[in-house]
Amino acid sequence: MGAGRYQAEQLVGASDDALLQAFGPPAQRRSEPPAEVWQYRSTGCVVDFYLYHQREGGSQRPLGLSVVHLEARSPASRRLPVDNCLTGL
């Protein structure tokens, strides 16, 4: 993942390292077991990335975090299209 414009479908499956490379550290990070939620903000949008530990095959040993879902909203909590919000991050 390099610099530039992203679409939500490109980010699903991205590792936590790739997310950090693309957007830098999140404005907020919280644990919502079994997920970790990383929040990024711009002037008009808030984007939450839901990351889960991925496991190899049937193994219980976690491989690392990857994005499973993301959603966006305005600062007033009105739902927004994720792709529009990613541009401003």
C-alpha positions as CSV (number, residue, x, y, z in Angstrom):
1,M,0.0,0.0,0.0
2,G,1.6,3.2,-1.1
3,A,0.5,6.8,-0.7
4,G,-2.6,8.0,-2.6
5,R,-6.3,7.5,-2.7
6,Y,-7.8,4.4,-1.1
7,Q,-11.1,2.6,-1.4
8,A,-12.5,0.6,1.4
9,E,-12.3,-2.7,-0.6
10,Q,-8.5,-2.2,-0.9
11,L,-8.1,-1.9,2.8
12,V,-10.0,-5.0,4.0
13,G,-7.4,-7.6,4.7
14,A,-4.6,-5.0,5.2
15,S,-2.2,-5.7,8.1
16,D,-1.8,-3.3,11.0
17,D,1.7,-2.4,9.7
18,A,0.2,-1.5,6.2
19,L,-2.4,0.7,7.9
20,L,0.3,2.5,9.9
21,Q,2.3,3.0,6.7
22,A,-0.6,4.4,4.8
23,F,-2.2,6.6,7.4
24,G,0.2,6.9,10.3
25,P,-0.7,6.3,14.0
26,P,-4.5,6.4,14.7
27,A,-6.0,9.3,16.6
28,Q,-7.6,6.7,18.9
29,R,-7.0,3.0,19.5
30,R,-9.4,1.0,21.7
31,S,-9.9,-2.7,22.5
32,E,-13.3,-4.2,21.9
33,P,-12.5,-7.9,22.2
34,P,-12.0,-9.7,20.1
35,A,-11.4,-6.6,17.9
36,E,-9.1,-3.7,18.1
37,V,-10.6,-0.5,16.7
38,W,-8.3,2.2,15.2
39,Q,-9.9,5.6,14.6
40,Y,-8.7,8.1,12.1
41,R,-10.1,11.6,11.8
42,S,-10.2,14.4,9.3
43,T,-12.1,17.7,9.4
44,G,-15.4,16.2,8.2
45,C,-15.1,12.5,8.8
46,V,-14.3,9.9,11.4
47,V,-13.2,6.4,10.1
48,D,-13.1,3.3,12.3
49,F,-11.0,0.4,11.2
50,Y,-11.9,-2.9,12.9
51,L,-8.9,-5.2,13.2
52,Y,-8.9,-8.8,14.3
53,H,-6.0,-11.2,15.0
54,Q,-5.6,-13.6,12.1
55,R,-4.6,-17.2,12.7
56,E,-2.8,-19.6,10.6
57,G,-5.0,-22.6,9.6
58,G,-6.5,-24.2,12.7
59,S,-3.7,-22.8,14.9
60,Q,-4.5,-20.8,18.0
61,R,-1.4,-18.8,17.6
62,P,-2.2,-15.3,16.3
63,L,-0.3,-14.0,13.2
64,G,-1.1,-10.3,13.6
65,L,-3.9,-7.9,13.2
66,S,-5.7,-7.2,9.9
67,V,-8.6,-5.0,8.8
68,V,-11.9,-6.9,8.7
69,H,-14.3,-4.0,8.5
70,L,-14.3,-0.2,8.3
71,E,-17.0,2.4,8.6
72,A,-17.2,6.2,8.5
73,R,-19.4,8.9,10.0
74,S,-19.4,12.7,10.4
75,P,-18.2,14.2,13.6
76,A,-22.0,14.5,14.5
77,S,-22.3,10.7,14.0
78,R,-24.1,10.8,10.6
79,R,-23.1,7.8,8.5
80,L,-21.0,8.7,5.5
81,P,-19.6,6.7,2.5
82,V,-16.2,5.3,3.6
83,D,-14.6,5.9,0.2
84,N,-15.3,9.6,0.4
85,C,-13.8,9.9,3.9
86,L,-10.6,8.0,3.1
87,T,-9.5,10.8,0.7
88,G,-9.2,13.3,3.6
89,L,-7.1,11.1,5.9
